[in-house]
Amino acid sequence: MNAVHKSFASDLLVPGTSGAFPFLLIIGPYAASNAMLASAARLALLAPLRVVDGGNRFNARTVARILRELNAPDLYAALSRIRLARAFTCYQLLALLEETLPSSDPTLVIDLLDTFYDESASLSERRRLIENCLLRLRNLSRLAPVVVSVRPPAPEQSDPTGLLEMVQQAADLLWFQEGAPETNKAKQPSKSQLNLF
């Protein structure tokens, strides 16, 4: 069962009672890329992290600007802690996740579903691939935080593929960034608001 949050807090990135970290899903316009880039900058201040970019949304200049705003003691050291990999197909995204060894390094996946909306692969194949991605992300979350972002379908449309619902069901925690449609919020239990970092 997943909980819904209206803001993103760093205390969500600590192990739960089972010892595993939560699999956090952020749903927002533009795949919540600004929140993901800010998270990458904040995490890079502390330790190495992995970023898998499924929608070509990672912008190192934005991360560097955020690090400067945070008065990073060593900008280049912080940036060098970010290991970036980009996927341009759903097959590449799964391959990148399969190559990612479980470790204590947090994993951020920006715009997970972007490549899965490409209809060059059949829907059954895309559903099989996303199931494998979700299993891999769950495995990675046993040792380190996993934060995934997706963009919602347009307000006048639903997700005919069902992929977004699959990802939502796999996540432990949901965070709806302002502007995200509220269609699936009613199904989820609500919790009190958490402060942004």
URVENSUL-V357554 format. One record per backbone hydrogen bond with DSSP energy under -1.0 kcal/mol. NH is the residue of the N-H (numbers start at 0). CO is the residue of the C=O. E is the energy in kcal/mol with one decimal. If there is no record, write none. Layout:
# URVENSUL-V357554
NH|CO|E  NH|CO|E
This chain:
# URVENSUL-V357554
2|171|-1.8  3|188|-1.5  4|173|-3.0  11|8|-1.8  12|9|-2.0  15|19|-3.4  18|15|-1.7  20|140|-2.8  23|145|-2.5  24|172|-2.8  25|147|-3.3  26|174|-2.8  27|149|-2.2  30|27|-1.4  31|28|-1.6  32|29|-1.5  35|31|-2.3  36|32|-2.7  37|33|-2.3  38|34|-2.2  39|35|-2.4  40|36|-2.2  41|37|-2.5  42|38|-2.7  43|39|-2.4  44|40|-1.1  45|42|-1.4  46|42|-2.4  48|80|-2.5  49|105|-2.8  50|82|-3.0  51|107|-3.0  52|84|-3.1  53|109|-3.1  62|58|-1.9  63|59|-2.6  64|60|-2.3  65|61|-2.4  66|62|-2.5  67|63|-2.3  68|64|-2.3  69|65|-1.8  70|67|-1.6  71|66|-2.3  77|73|-2.3  78|74|-2.5  79|75|-2.1  81|78|-1.5  82|48|-2.5  84|50|-2.3  86|52|-2.6  92|88|-2.1  93|89|-1.9  94|90|-2.3  95|91|-2.7  96|92|-2.1  97|93|-2.6  98|94|-1.8  106|144|-2.5  107|49|-2.9  108|146|-2.7  109|51|-2.5  111|148|-2.4  113|110|-1.2  116|113|-1.1  125|121|-2.5  126|122|-2.5  127|123|-2.0  128|124|-2.5  129|125|-2.5  130|126|-2.0  131|127|-1.9  132|128|-2.3  133|129|-2.7  134|130|-2.1  135|131|-2.1  136|132|-2.7  137|133|-2.4  138|134|-2.0  139|135|-2.4  140|136|-1.9  141|138|-1.2  142|139|-1.3  143|139|-1.2  145|21|-1.1  146|106|-2.5  147|23|-2.9  148|108|-2.8  149|25|-2.3  156|153|-2.3  159|157|-1.1  165|161|-1.7  166|162|-2.1  167|163|-2.7  168|164|-2.4  169|165|-1.4  170|166|-1.4  171|22|-2.2  172|22|-1.8  173|2|-3.5  174|24|-2.6  175|4|-1.6  176|26|-2.6  179|176|-2.2  187|184|-1.5  196|7|-1.1
